[in-house]
Amino acid sequence: MPLHCTWCTPIRTFLHDSARGLFIVTHSGLAMVGLTTAALVLALWWHPHWLQQAEGAVFQWLREREVLLSWLPENAAERATAVDLKDLTAQQAAVAVWLGRRYKIAPEPLAALVAEAHLLSKKTKLEPHFILAVMAIESNFHPFVQSHAGAQGLMQVMPGIHAQRYVPYGGPLAAFDPITNLRVGTAVLAEAVALRRGSLEDGLKFYLGGYALTAGGAYVAKVLAEQDLMDQVAAGEKVPFK
């Protein structure tokens, strides 16, 4: 005589109903996804500028988080090279204005460099005024200058030696973009300081072009003196700009 299972029928019913419900929900969900996708494709086809805006937003989100930076180079043309002084702190704005008067350059582009130097300072542990001082001595804040040796841009980076560093930004011509040159130059400078066990003086000599250069001492003195002036300006002191 076969054994009678009291719970078998309810269990089979429950499993059958659960499987059927899961199938219906999944099928309906996939159908909704398909319809939504089709509607989205149709909308983008009808309004192609929406696609461009969406791509720009996604790429910007990835760039800001440095995701896949190697194949998402930054388009410098899409970035403002000047910043309103109101967007800076009082100390940063004071330094930008002072540098503008000292080097006869509009304060707004300098404001962008000051703001970027402060951001880079957090990543490299180099003081922002130290970074700006190197830039001042290297190029007088002229982004298109080139030395006899071929060093280019604000931070006077050698394009042949550091060409790989410009790849994420679109290639070697990005050396003449102020923010890009600042980022690359600061990375090179931070590496030079690290190679000299954190010594700013020795790192500066190495950055200049060679640890044993006899002119290194004068260069270091100029950079540190410029940094000291900016420190005074940021502290609220009245510092002559000539």
HELIX and SHEET records of a PDB file:
HELIX    1   1 CYS A    8  TRP A   46  1                                  39    
HELIX    2   2 PRO A   48  GLU A   64  1                                  17    
HELIX    3   3 LEU A   69  TRP A   71  5                                   3    
HELIX    4   4 ALA A   76  GLU A   78  5                                   3    
HELIX    5   5 LEU A   85  ASP A   87  5                                   3    
HELIX    6   6 ALA A   90  TYR A  103  1                                  14    
HELIX    7   7 PRO A  107  THR A  124  1                                  18    
HELIX    8   8 PRO A  128  SER A  139  1                                  12    
HELIX    9   9 ALA A  163  TYR A  169  5                                   7    
HELIX   10  10 PRO A  172  PHE A  176  5                                   5    
HELIX   11  11 PRO A  178  LEU A  195  1                                  18    
HELIX   12  12 LEU A  200  LEU A  208  1                                   9    
HELIX   13  13 GLY A  216  ALA A  234  1                                  19    
END                                                                             
